[in-house]
Amino acid sequence: MDKIIIRDLLTRGPIGISDEERAKPQDILVNVVLYTDTHKAAETDSIEECVNYSTIAGQIMSAAGENKRKTVEAFAGDIADLCLKHPLVRKVSVRVEKTSAVRFTKAVGVEIEREK
């Protein structure tokens, strides 16, 4: 299966358990691997046969800004669901990281895989 990669998409949104954490938007780093078959897209060179990574990245950024979830696990699940709605995406790997959650770390987060 082929892969489309969205690497280090920096989003901002409310996330966290405490009211203090949710009081202001935080940086949320998102990485996504979309599993698909790109043969037809390669043959036709048509965007209609492609998974449009720009559109999906925009949807993820919007989801982060409107996030109502407290945990990165739940938010990662929401992103996976969003990606799997695309008819050409068969499987997705999603990593969501908070870059300022734990002192002395670059980031902490979760990585999940989901498929149709």
C-alpha distances in whole Angstrom, upper triangle without the diagonal:
4,7,10,13,16,19,22,23,27,28,31,32,34,33,35,37,40,42,43,39,38,41,40,36,34,31,28,25,22,18,15,11,10,6,6,6,8,10,13,14,14,16,18,18,19,19,19,15,14,14,17,17,20,21,19,21,24,23,23,26,28,27,28,31,32,31,33,31,33,30,27,25,26,25,22,22,23,20,17,19,20,16,15,18,16,15,12,10,9,9,11,13,17,19,23,26,29,31,35,35,36,38,37,34,31,29,29,26,23,20,18,15,14,12,14
4,7,10,14,16,19,20,24,25,29,30,33,32,34,36,40,41,41,38,37,40,38,34,32,29,26,23,20,16,13,10,8,6,5,5,6,9,12,11,11,14,16,16,17,16,17,14,12,11,14,14,17,19,17,18,22,21,21,24,26,25,26,29,30,30,32,31,32,30,26,25,26,25,21,22,22,19,17,19,19,15,15,18,15,15,11,10,10,10,11,13,16,18,22,24,28,29,33,33,35,37,36,32,30,28,28,25,23,19,18,15,16,14,15
4,6,10,12,16,17,20,22,25,27,29,28,31,33,36,38,38,34,34,36,34,31,29,26,22,19,16,13,10,6,5,5,6,8,8,12,14,13,13,17,18,17,17,16,17,14,12,10,12,11,15,16,14,15,19,19,18,20,23,22,23,26,27,26,29,28,29,27,23,23,24,22,18,19,20,17,15,17,17,13,14,16,14,15,11,10,10,9,9,10,13,15,18,21,24,26,29,30,31,33,33,29,26,24,24,22,20,16,16,13,14,13,15
4,7,10,13,14,17,19,23,24,27,26,29,32,35,36,36,32,31,34,32,28,26,23,20,17,14,11,8,6,5,6,8,10,9,13,14,12,13,17,17,15,16,14,15,13,10,8,9,7,11,13,11,12,15,16,15,17,20,20,20,23,25,24,27,26,28,26,22,22,23,20,17,18,19,15,14,16,15,11,13,15,13,14,11,9,11,11,10,10,12,14,17,20,23,24,27,28,30,32,32,28,25,23,24,21,20,16,16,14,15,15,16
4,6,10,10,14,16,20,22,25,24,26,29,32,33,33,29,29,31,29,25,23,20,17,14,11,8,6,5,6,9,11,13,13,16,18,16,16,20,21,18,19,16,18,17,13,11,11,8,11,13,11,10,14,15,13,15,18,18,18,21,23,22,26,24,26,23,20,20,21,19,16,17,18,14,14,16,15,12,14,17,15,17,14,12,14,12,10,10,10,12,14,16,20,20,24,25,27,29,28,24,21,20,20,18,17,14,15,14,15,16,18
4,7,7,11,12,16,18,21,21,24,27,29,30,30,26,26,28,25,22,20,17,14,11,8,6,5,6,8,12,14,16,16,19,21,18,19,23,23,20,20,17,19,18,14,12,11,7,9,11,9,7,11,12,10,12,15,15,15,18,20,19,23,22,23,21,18,19,19,16,14,16,16,12,13,16,14,12,15,17,15,18,16,14,16,14,11,10,10,10,12,14,17,18,21,22,24,26,26,22,19,18,18,17,16,14,15,15,16,17,19
4,6,9,12,15,18,21,20,23,26,28,29,29,25,25,27,24,21,18,15,13,9,7,5,7,8,11,14,17,19,19,22,24,21,22,26,26,23,23,20,22,22,18,15,14,11,12,14,12,10,13,15,12,13,17,17,16,18,21,20,23,22,23,21,17,18,20,17,15,17,18,14,15,18,17,15,18,20,19,21,19,17,19,16,13,11,10,10,11,12,15,15,19,20,22,23,23,19,16,15,16,15,15,13,15,16,18,19,22
4,6,9,13,15,18,18,20,23,25,27,25,22,22,24,21,18,15,11,9,6,6,5,9,11,14,17,20,23,22,26,27,25,25,29,29,26,26,23,25,25,21,18,17,13,13,16,14,11,13,15,12,12,16,16,14,16,19,18,22,20,21,19,15,17,19,16,14,17,18,14,16,19,18,16,19,22,21,24,22,20,22,19,15,13,11,9,10,10,12,11,15,17,19,20,20,16,13,12,14,13,14,13,16,17,19,22,24
4,6,10,13,16,16,19,23,24,25,24,21,20,22,19,15,13,10,8,6,5,6,9,12,14,18,20,23,22,26,27,24,25,29,28,26,25,22,23,24,20,17,15,11,11,13,11,8,10,12,9,8,12,12,11,13,16,16,19,18,20,18,15,17,18,14,13,16,16,12,15,17,15,14,18,20,19,22,21,19,21,19,15,14,11,10,10,10,12,12,16,17,20,22,22,18,15,14,15,14,15,14,16,18,19,21,24
4,7,10,13,14,17,20,22,22,21,18,17,19,16,12,10,7,6,5,6,9,12,15,18,21,24,27,26,30,31,28,29,32,32,29,28,25,27,27,23,20,18,15,14,15,14,10,11,13,10,8,12,12,10,11,15,14,18,17,18,17,14,17,18,14,14,17,17,14,17,19,17,17,21,22,22,25,25,22,24,22,18,17,14,12,10,10,10,10,13,15,18,19,20,17,14,12,14,14,15,16,18,20,22,24,26
4,7,10,11,15,18,20,20,19,16,15,16,13,9,8,6,5,6,7,11,13,17,18,22,24,28,27,31,31,29,30,34,33,30,29,25,27,27,24,21,18,15,14,15,13,10,10,11,8,6,9,9,6,8,11,11,14,14,16,15,13,16,16,12,13,16,14,12,16,18,16,16,20,21,21,25,24,22,24,22,19,17,14,13,10,10,10,11,13,15,18,20,21,18,16,14,15,14,16,16,18,20,21,24,26
4,7,9,12,16,17,16,16,13,11,13,9,6,5,5,6,8,10,14,16,20,22,25,28,31,31,35,35,32,34,37,36,34,32,28,30,30,27,24,22,19,17,17,16,13,12,13,10,8,9,10,6,6,9,9,13,13,14,14,13,16,16,12,14,17,15,14,18,19,17,19,22,23,23,27,27,25,27,25,21,20,16,15,12,11,10,11,12,14,17,19,21,19,16,14,15,15,17,18,20,22,23,26,28
4,6,10,13,14,13,13,10,8,10,8,4,5,7,7,11,12,16,18,21,23,26,29,32,32,36,36,34,36,39,38,35,34,30,31,32,29,25,23,21,19,19,17,15,14,13,11,9,9,8,5,4,7,6,9,10,11,12,11,15,14,11,13,16,14,14,17,18,17,19,22,22,23,27,28,25,27,25,22,21,17,16,12,12,10,12,13,13,17,19,22,20,18,16,16,15,17,18,20,22,23,26,27
4,7,10,11,10,10,7,5,7,6,4,6,9,9,13,14,18,20,23,25,28,31,34,35,39,39,37,39,42,41,39,37,33,34,34,31,28,26,24,23,22,20,18,17,16,14,12,12,10,8,7,8,6,7,8,8,10,11,14,13,11,14,16,14,15,18,19,18,21,23,24,25,29,30,27,29,27,23,22,18,17,13,13,11,13,13,12,16,19,22,20,19,16,16,15,17,19,20,23,24,27,28
4,7,9,9,10,7,5,9,9,7,7,9,8,12,13,17,19,22,24,27,30,34,34,38,39,37,39,42,41,39,37,34,34,35,32,28,27,24,24,23,20,19,18,17,14,13,14,12,9,10,10,7,7,6,5,7,7,11,10,9,12,14,13,14,17,18,18,20,22,23,25,29,30,27,28,25,22,20,17,15,11,11,9,12,11,10,14,17,20,18,17,14,13,12,14,16,18,21,22,25,27
4,6,8,8,5,6,9,10,10,9,11,11,14,16,19,21,24,26,29,32,36,37,41,42,39,41,45,44,42,41,37,38,38,35,31,30,27,27,26,24,22,22,21,18,17,18,15,12,13,14,10,10,8,5,6,8,11,11,10,13,15,15,16,19,20,21,23,25,26,28,32,32,29,30,27,24,22,18,16,13,12,9,12,11,9,12,15,18,17,17,14,12,12,14,17,18,22,23,26,29
4,7,8,7,7,11,13,13,13,15,15,18,19,22,24,27,29,32,35,38,40,43,44,42,44,48,47,45,44,40,40,40,37,34,33,30,30,29,27,25,25,24,21,21,21,18,16,16,16,13,11,9,5,7,10,12,12,13,15,17,17,19,21,22,23,25,27,28,30,34,35,31,32,29,26,24,21,19,16,15,13,15,14,11,14,17,20,19,20,17,15,14,15,19,20,23,24,28,30
4,5,5,6,9,11,13,13,16,16,20,21,25,27,30,32,35,38,42,43,47,47,45,47,50,50,48,46,43,43,43,40,37,36,33,32,32,29,27,27,26,23,22,22,20,17,18,17,15,13,12,8,11,13,16,15,16,19,20,20,22,24,25,26,28,30,31,33,37,38,35,35,32,29,27,24,22,18,17,14,16,14,12,14,17,20,20,21,18,17,17,19,22,24,27,28,31,33
4,5,5,6,9,12,13,16,17,21,23,26,28,32,33,36,39,43,44,48,48,46,48,51,50,48,46,43,43,44,41,37,36,33,32,31,29,28,27,25,23,22,21,20,17,17,16,14,12,12,10,13,15,18,17,17,20,22,21,23,26,26,26,29,31,32,34,37,39,36,37,34,31,29,26,24,20,19,16,18,16,14,17,19,23,22,23,20,19,19,21,25,26,29,30,33,35
4,5,5,8,11,11,15,16,20,22,26,28,32,34,37,40,44,44,48,49,46,48,52,51,48,47,43,44,44,41,38,36,33,32,32,30,28,27,26,24,22,22,21,18,17,17,16,14,14,12,14,16,19,19,18,21,23,23,24,27,28,28,30,32,33,35,39,40,37,38,35,32,30,26,24,20,18,15,16,13,12,15,16,20,20,21,19,18,19,21,25,27,30,31,35,37
4,6,7,8,8,11,13,16,18,22,24,28,30,33,36,40,41,44,45,43,45,48,47,45,44,40,41,41,38,34,33,30,29,29,27,24,24,23,20,19,19,18,15,14,15,13,12,12,9,11,13,16,16,15,18,20,20,21,24,25,25,27,29,30,32,36,36,33,34,32,28,26,22,20,16,14,11,13,10,9,12,14,18,17,18,15,15,15,18,21,23,27,28,31,33
4,6,7,8,12,13,16,18,22,24,28,29,32,35,39,39,43,44,41,43,47,46,44,42,38,39,39,36,33,31,28,28,27,25,23,22,21,18,17,17,15,12,12,12,10,9,10,8,11,13,16,15,14,17,19,18,19,22,23,23,25,27,28,30,34,35,32,33,31,27,26,22,20,16,15,12,14,13,12,15,18,21,20,20,17,17,16,19,22,23,26,27,30,32
4,7,9,13,15,18,21,24,27,30,32,35,38,42,42,46,46,44,46,49,48,45,44,40,40,41,38,35,33,31,29,28,27,25,23,23,21,19,18,17,14,13,13,13,12,13,12,15,16,20,19,17,20,22,21,22,25,26,25,28,30,31,33,36,37,35,36,34,30,29,25,23,20,18,15,16,14,14,17,19,22,22,22,20,19,20,22,25,27,30,31,34,35
4,6,10,12,16,18,22,25,28,30,34,36,40,40,44,44,41,43,46,45,43,41,37,38,39,36,33,31,28,26,26,25,22,21,21,19,16,16,16,13,11,12,12,13,14,13,15,16,19,19,17,20,22,21,21,24,25,24,26,29,30,31,35,36,33,35,33,29,27,24,22,18,17,13,14,13,13,17,18,21,20,20,18,18,19,21,24,26,29,30,33,35
4,7,9,13,15,19,21,25,26,30,33,36,36,40,40,37,39,43,42,39,37,34,35,36,32,29,27,24,23,22,21,18,17,17,15,12,13,13,9,8,10,10,11,12,12,14,14,17,17,14,17,19,18,18,21,22,21,23,26,26,28,31,32,30,31,29,26,24,20,19,15,14,11,12,11,12,16,18,20,19,18,16,16,16,19,21,23,26,27,30,32
4,6,10,13,16,19,23,25,28,31,35,35,39,39,37,38,42,41,38,37,33,34,35,32,28,26,23,22,22,21,18,17,18,15,13,14,13,10,10,12,11,13,13,12,13,12,16,16,13,15,18,17,17,20,22,21,22,25,26,27,31,31,29,30,28,24,22,18,16,12,11,8,8,8,9,13,15,17,15,14,12,13,13,16,19,21,24,25,28,31
4,6,10,13,16,20,22,26,29,32,32,36,36,34,35,39,38,35,34,31,32,33,29,26,24,21,20,20,18,15,16,16,13,11,13,13,9,10,13,12,15,14,14,14,12,16,16,13,14,18,17,16,19,21,20,21,24,25,26,29,29,27,28,26,22,20,16,14,10,9,6,6,8,10,13,15,16,14,12,10,12,12,15,17,19,22,24,27,29
4,6,10,13,17,19,22,25,29,29,33,34,31,33,36,36,33,32,29,30,30,27,23,22,18,18,18,16,13,14,14,11,10,12,11,8,10,13,11,14,13,12,12,9,12,13,10,11,14,14,12,15,18,17,17,21,22,23,26,26,23,25,22,18,16,12,10,7,6,5,7,9,10,13,15,17,14,12,9,10,9,12,13,16,18,20,23,26
4,7,10,14,17,20,23,26,26,30,31,29,30,33,33,31,30,27,28,28,24,21,20,16,16,17,15,12,14,14,11,10,13,13,10,13,15,14,17,15,15,14,10,13,15,12,11,15,15,12,15,18,17,16,20,21,22,25,24,21,23,20,16,14,11,8,6,5,6,7,10,12,14,16,17,14,11,8,10,9,11,12,14,17,19,22,24
4,7,10,13,16,19,23,23,27,28,25,27,30,30,28,27,24,25,25,21,18,17,13,14,15,12,9,12,12,8,9,12,11,10,13,15,13,16,15,16,14,10,12,13,10,9,12,12,9,11,14,13,13,16,18,18,21,21,18,19,16,13,11,7,6,5,6,9,11,14,15,17,20,20,16,14,11,12,10,10,10,12,14,15,18,21
4,7,10,13,16,20,20,24,25,23,24,28,28,25,25,22,23,23,19,16,15,12,13,15,12,10,13,13,10,12,15,14,13,16,18,17,20,18,19,16,13,14,15,13,10,13,13,10,11,14,14,12,15,17,17,20,19,16,17,14,10,8,6,5,7,9,12,13,17,17,19,22,21,18,15,13,13,11,10,9,11,12,14,16,19
4,6,10,13,16,17,20,22,20,21,25,25,23,22,20,21,19,16,13,13,10,12,13,10,9,13,12,10,12,15,14,14,17,19,17,20,19,20,18,14,14,15,13,10,12,12,9,9,12,11,9,12,14,14,16,15,12,13,11,7,6,5,6,9,12,15,17,20,21,23,25,25,21,19,16,16,13,12,9,10,10,11,13,16
4,6,10,13,14,17,19,17,19,22,23,21,21,18,19,18,14,11,13,10,13,14,11,11,15,15,13,16,18,17,17,21,22,21,23,22,23,21,17,17,18,16,12,14,15,11,10,13,13,10,11,14,13,15,13,10,11,8,6,5,7,9,12,15,18,20,24,24,25,28,28,24,21,19,19,16,14,11,10,9,11,12,14
4,6,10,11,15,16,15,16,19,20,19,18,16,16,14,11,8,10,9,13,13,10,11,15,14,13,16,18,17,18,22,22,21,24,23,25,22,19,18,19,17,14,14,15,11,9,12,11,8,9,12,10,12,9,6,8,6,5,7,9,12,15,18,21,23,26,27,29,31,31,27,25,22,22,19,17,13,12,10,10,10,12
4,7,9,13,14,14,15,18,19,18,18,17,17,14,12,10,13,12,16,16,13,15,18,17,17,20,22,21,22,25,26,25,27,25,27,25,22,20,21,20,16,16,17,14,12,14,14,10,10,13,11,11,9,6,6,5,6,8,11,14,18,21,24,26,30,30,31,34,34,30,27,25,24,21,19,15,13,10,10,9,11
4,6,9,11,11,12,15,16,16,15,14,14,11,9,8,12,12,16,16,14,16,19,18,18,22,23,22,24,27,27,27,29,28,30,28,25,24,24,22,19,19,19,17,14,15,15,11,11,13,10,10,6,5,6,7,9,12,15,18,21,24,28,29,33,33,35,37,37,33,31,29,28,25,22,19,17,14,13,11,11
4,6,8,8,10,12,13,14,14,14,13,10,9,9,13,14,18,18,17,19,22,21,22,25,26,26,27,30,31,30,33,32,34,32,29,27,28,26,23,23,23,20,18,19,18,15,14,16,13,11,7,8,8,11,13,15,18,22,25,28,31,33,36,37,38,41,40,36,34,32,31,29,26,22,21,17,16,14,14
4,6,5,6,9,10,10,11,11,11,8,7,9,12,13,16,17,16,18,21,21,22,24,26,26,28,30,31,31,34,33,35,33,30,29,29,27,25,25,24,21,20,21,20,16,16,17,14,13,9,10,12,13,15,17,20,23,25,28,32,33,37,37,39,41,41,37,34,32,32,30,28,24,23,20,19,17,17
4,5,5,6,9,10,11,13,13,9,10,12,15,16,20,20,20,22,25,25,26,28,30,30,32,34,35,35,38,37,39,37,34,33,33,31,28,28,28,25,23,24,23,20,19,20,17,15,12,13,14,16,18,21,23,26,29,32,35,37,40,41,43,45,44,40,37,36,36,33,31,27,26,23,22,20,19
4,5,5,6,8,9,10,10,6,8,11,14,16,19,19,20,22,24,24,25,28,29,30,32,34,35,35,37,37,40,38,35,34,34,32,29,29,28,25,24,24,23,20,19,19,16,14,11,14,15,18,20,22,25,28,30,34,37,38,42,42,44,47,46,42,39,38,38,35,33,29,28,25,23,21,20
4,5,5,5,6,7,8,5,5,9,11,13,16,16,17,19,21,22,23,25,27,27,29,31,32,33,36,35,38,36,33,32,32,30,28,28,27,24,22,23,21,18,18,19,15,14,11,13,15,18,19,21,23,26,28,31,34,35,39,40,42,44,44,40,37,35,36,33,31,28,27,24,23,21,21
4,6,5,8,10,11,9,9,12,14,15,18,19,20,21,23,24,25,27,29,30,31,34,35,35,38,38,40,38,35,34,35,32,30,30,29,26,25,26,24,21,21,22,18,17,14,16,18,19,20,23,25,27,30,33,36,36,40,41,43,45,44,41,37,36,37,34,33,29,28,26,25,23,23
4,6,8,11,12,9,11,14,16,18,21,22,22,24,26,27,28,31,32,33,35,37,38,38,41,41,43,41,38,37,37,35,33,33,32,29,28,28,27,23,23,24,20,18,15,18,20,22,23,26,28,31,33,36,39,40,44,45,47,49,48,44,41,40,40,38,36,33,31,28,28,25,25
4,5,9,9,8,10,13,15,18,19,20,21,23,25,26,27,29,30,31,33,35,36,37,40,40,43,41,38,38,37,35,33,33,32,29,28,28,26,23,23,23,19,18,15,18,20,23,24,27,28,31,34,36,39,40,44,45,47,49,48,45,42,40,41,38,36,33,32,29,28,26,25
4,7,9,8,9,12,13,15,16,18,19,21,22,24,25,27,28,29,31,33,34,35,38,38,41,39,36,36,36,33,31,31,30,27,26,27,25,22,23,22,19,18,15,18,20,22,23,25,27,29,31,34,37,37,41,42,45,46,46,42,39,38,38,36,35,32,31,28,28,26,26
4,5,6,7,10,11,14,15,15,17,19,20,21,23,25,26,27,29,31,32,33,36,36,39,38,35,35,34,32,30,30,28,25,25,25,23,20,21,20,16,16,14,16,19,22,22,25,26,29,31,33,36,37,40,42,44,46,46,42,39,37,38,36,34,31,30,28,27,25,24
4,5,5,8,7,10,11,11,14,16,16,17,20,21,22,24,26,27,28,29,32,33,36,34,32,32,31,28,27,27,25,22,22,22,19,17,18,17,14,14,12,14,18,20,20,22,23,26,27,30,33,34,37,38,41,43,43,39,36,34,35,33,31,29,28,25,24,23,22
4,6,8,8,12,13,12,14,17,17,18,20,22,23,24,26,28,28,29,32,32,36,35,32,32,31,28,27,26,25,22,21,21,18,16,17,16,12,11,10,13,17,19,20,23,24,27,28,31,34,35,38,39,42,44,45,41,38,36,36,33,32,29,28,25,24,22,21
4,7,9,12,14,14,15,18,19,19,21,23,24,25,27,29,29,30,33,33,36,34,32,31,30,28,26,26,24,22,21,21,19,16,16,15,12,10,8,11,14,17,18,21,23,26,28,31,34,35,38,39,42,44,44,40,37,35,35,33,31,28,26,23,22,20,19
4,6,9,11,11,12,14,16,16,18,20,21,22,24,26,27,27,30,30,33,31,28,28,28,25,23,23,22,19,18,18,16,13,14,14,10,10,8,10,13,15,15,18,19,22,24,27,30,31,35,36,38,40,40,37,34,32,32,29,27,25,23,21,20,18,18
4,6,9,9,8,11,13,13,14,17,18,18,20,23,23,24,27,26,29,28,25,24,24,21,19,19,18,15,14,15,13,10,11,11,8,9,6,7,11,12,12,15,16,19,21,24,27,28,31,32,35,37,37,34,31,28,28,26,24,21,20,18,17,15,16
4,5,5,7,9,10,11,13,15,16,17,19,21,22,22,26,26,28,27,25,25,24,21,20,20,18,15,15,16,13,11,13,13,9,11,10,10,14,15,14,16,17,19,20,23,26,27,30,31,34,36,36,33,30,28,28,26,24,22,21,20,19,18,18
4,5,5,6,9,10,10,12,14,15,16,18,20,20,24,24,26,25,22,22,22,19,17,18,17,13,14,15,12,10,13,13,11,13,12,11,14,14,13,14,14,16,17,20,22,23,27,28,30,32,32,29,26,24,25,22,21,19,19,18,18,18,19
4,5,5,6,9,10,11,12,14,15,17,19,20,23,24,26,25,22,24,23,20,18,20,18,15,16,17,14,12,15,15,13,16,15,14,18,18,16,17,16,18,18,20,22,23,26,28,30,32,33,29,26,24,25,23,23,21,21,21,21,21,22
4,5,5,6,9,10,11,12,14,16,17,18,21,22,25,24,22,23,22,18,18,18,16,13,15,15,11,10,13,12,11,14,14,13,17,17,16,17,16,18,18,21,23,24,27,28,31,34,34,31,28,26,26,24,23,22,21,20,20,20,20
4,5,5,6,9,10,10,12,14,15,16,19,19,22,21,19,19,18,15,14,15,13,10,11,12,8,7,10,10,9,12,12,11,14,14,12,14,13,15,15,18,20,22,25,26,29,31,32,28,25,23,23,21,20,18,17,17,16,16,17
4,5,5,6,9,10,11,13,14,15,19,19,21,20,17,19,18,15,14,15,14,10,12,14,11,10,13,14,13,16,16,14,17,16,13,14,12,13,13,16,18,19,22,23,26,28,29,25,22,20,21,19,18,17,17,17,18,19,20
4,5,5,6,9,10,11,12,14,18,19,21,21,19,20,19,15,15,17,14,12,14,15,11,11,15,15,14,17,17,16,20,19,17,17,15,16,16,18,19,20,23,24,27,29,30,27,24,22,23,21,21,20,20,20,20,21,22
4,5,5,6,9,10,11,12,15,16,19,19,17,18,16,13,13,14,11,9,12,12,8,9,12,12,12,15,16,15,18,17,15,16,14,16,15,17,19,21,23,24,27,30,31,28,25,23,23,20,20,19,18,19,18,19,19
4,5,5,6,9,10,10,14,14,16,16,14,15,14,10,10,12,9,7,10,11,8,9,12,13,13,17,17,15,18,16,13,14,11,12,11,14,15,17,20,20,23,26,27,24,21,19,19,16,16,15,15,16,16,18,19
4,5,5,6,9,10,14,14,17,17,15,17,16,12,13,15,12,10,13,14,12,13,16,16,16,20,21,19,21,20,17,17,14,14,12,14,14,16,18,19,23,25,26,23,21,18,19,17,18,18,18,19,20,21,23
4,5,5,6,8,12,14,16,17,16,18,16,12,14,15,12,11,14,14,11,13,16,16,16,20,21,20,22,21,19,19,16,17,15,17,17,19,20,21,25,27,29,26,24,21,21,19,20,20,20,21,21,22,23
4,5,5,6,9,10,13,14,13,14,12,9,11,12,8,8,11,11,9,12,15,14,16,19,20,18,21,19,17,17,14,15,13,15,15,18,19,20,23,26,28,25,23,20,20,17,17,17,17,18,18,20,21
4,5,5,9,9,12,12,11,13,12,8,10,12,10,9,13,14,12,14,17,17,18,22,23,21,23,21,18,17,14,13,11,12,12,14,16,16,20,22,24,22,20,17,17,15,15,16,17,19,19,21,23
4,6,9,11,13,14,14,16,15,11,14,16,13,13,16,17,15,17,20,20,21,25,26,24,26,24,21,21,17,17,14,15,14,16,17,18,21,24,26,24,22,19,19,18,19,20,21,23,23,25,26
4,6,9,12,14,14,16,14,11,14,15,12,12,16,15,14,17,19,18,20,24,25,23,26,24,21,21,18,18,15,17,16,18,19,19,23,26,28,26,24,21,21,19,20,21,21,23,22,24,25
4,6,8,10,10,12,10,8,11,12,9,11,14,14,13,16,18,18,20,24,25,23,24,23,20,19,16,16,13,14,14,16,17,17,20,23,26,23,22,19,18,16,16,18,18,20,20,22,23
4,7,9,11,13,10,9,12,13,11,13,16,15,15,18,20,20,22,26,27,25,26,24,22,21,18,18,15,16,15,18,19,17,21,24,27,25,24,21,19,17,17,19,19,21,21,24,25
4,6,8,9,6,6,10,10,9,11,14,14,15,17,19,20,22,25,27,24,25,23,20,19,16,15,13,14,13,17,17,15,19,22,25,22,22,18,16,14,14,16,16,19,19,22,23
4,7,9,7,8,11,12,12,14,16,17,18,20,22,23,25,29,30,27,27,25,22,20,17,16,13,13,12,15,15,13,16,19,22,20,20,17,14,13,13,16,17,20,20,24,25
4,5,5,6,9,10,11,13,14,16,17,19,20,22,24,27,28,25,25,22,19,17,14,13,10,10,10,14,14,12,14,18,20,18,18,14,12,9,10,13,13,17,18,21,23
4,5,5,6,8,10,10,12,14,15,16,18,20,22,25,26,22,22,19,16,14,11,9,6,7,8,12,13,11,14,17,19,16,16,12,9,6,7,9,10,14,15,19,21
4,6,5,6,9,10,11,13,14,16,17,19,21,24,24,21,21,17,15,13,10,9,8,10,11,15,16,14,16,20,22,19,18,14,11,8,6,8,8,11,13,16,19
4,5,5,6,9,10,11,12,14,15,17,20,22,23,20,20,18,15,14,11,12,10,12,13,17,18,16,19,23,24,22,21,17,15,11,10,11,10,13,13,16,18
4,5,5,6,9,10,11,13,14,16,18,21,22,19,20,17,14,13,10,10,8,10,11,15,17,15,18,22,24,21,19,16,14,11,10,11,11,13,13,16,18
4,5,5,6,9,10,11,12,15,16,19,20,16,17,14,11,9,6,7,6,9,12,15,17,16,19,22,23,20,19,15,13,9,8,8,7,9,10,13,16
4,5,5,6,9,10,11,13,15,18,19,15,15,13,10,10,8,10,10,13,15,19,21,19,22,25,27,23,22,19,16,13,10,10,8,9,8,11,13
4,5,5,6,9,10,11,14,17,18,15,16,14,12,12,10,12,11,14,16,19,21,20,23,27,28,25,23,20,18,15,13,13,11,12,11,13,14
4,5,5,6,9,10,12,15,16,13,14,12,9,10,7,9,9,13,15,18,20,20,23,26,27,24,22,19,17,14,12,11,10,11,10,12,14
4,5,5,6,9,11,13,14,10,11,9,6,7,6,10,11,14,17,20,23,22,25,28,29,25,23,20,18,15,12,10,8,8,7,9,10
4,5,5,6,9,12,13,11,11,10,9,11,10,13,14,18,20,23,25,25,27,31,32,28,27,23,22,18,16,14,11,11,8,9,10
4,6,5,8,11,13,10,12,12,10,12,11,14,14,18,20,23,25,25,28,31,32,29,27,23,22,19,17,15,14,13,11,12,12
4,5,6,9,10,7,9,9,7,10,9,13,14,18,20,23,26,26,28,31,32,28,26,23,22,19,17,15,13,11,10,10,10
4,5,7,8,6,7,7,7,10,11,15,16,20,23,26,29,28,31,34,35,31,29,26,24,21,18,16,13,11,8,7,7
4,6,9,8,9,10,11,14,14,18,19,23,25,28,30,30,33,36,37,33,31,28,27,23,21,19,16,15,12,11,9
4,6,6,9,10,11,14,15,18,20,23,26,28,31,31,34,37,38,34,32,29,28,25,22,20,18,16,13,12,11
4,6,8,11,12,16,18,21,23,27,29,32,35,35,37,40,41,37,35,32,31,28,25,22,20,17,14,12,10
4,6,9,11,15,17,20,22,26,29,31,34,35,37,40,40,36,34,31,30,27,25,22,19,16,14,12,11
4,6,7,11,13,17,19,23,26,28,31,31,33,36,36,33,30,28,27,23,21,18,15,12,11,8,8
4,7,11,13,17,20,23,27,29,32,32,34,37,37,33,31,28,27,24,21,17,14,11,9,6,6
4,7,10,14,17,20,24,26,29,29,30,33,33,30,28,25,23,20,17,14,11,7,6,4,6
4,6,10,13,16,20,22,25,25,27,30,30,26,24,21,20,17,14,10,8,6,5,6,9
4,7,10,13,17,19,22,22,24,26,26,23,21,18,17,13,11,7,6,4,7,9,12
4,7,10,13,16,19,19,20,23,24,20,18,15,14,10,8,5,5,6,8,11,14
4,7,10,12,16,15,17,20,20,16,14,11,10,7,6,4,6,9,12,15,18
4,7,10,13,12,14,17,18,15,13,9,8,5,6,6,9,12,14,17,20
4,6,9,9,11,14,14,11,9,6,5,4,7,9,12,15,18,21,24
4,6,6,9,11,13,10,9,5,6,6,9,12,15,18,21,24,27
4,6,8,9,10,8,6,4,7,9,12,15,18,21,24,27,30
4,6,7,9,8,8,7,8,11,14,17,21,24,26,30,33
4,7,10,8,9,7,7,9,13,16,19,23,25,29,32
4,6,6,8,7,7,10,14,17,20,24,27,31,34
4,6,8,9,10,14,17,20,24,27,30,34,37
4,7,9,11,14,18,20,24,28,31,34,38
4,5,7,11,14,17,20,24,27,31,34
4,7,10,14,16,19,22,26,29,32
4,7,10,12,16,19,22,26,29
4,7,10,14,17,20,24,27
4,7,10,14,17,20,24
4,7,10,13,17,20
4,7,10,14,17
4,7,10,14
4,7,11
4,7
4
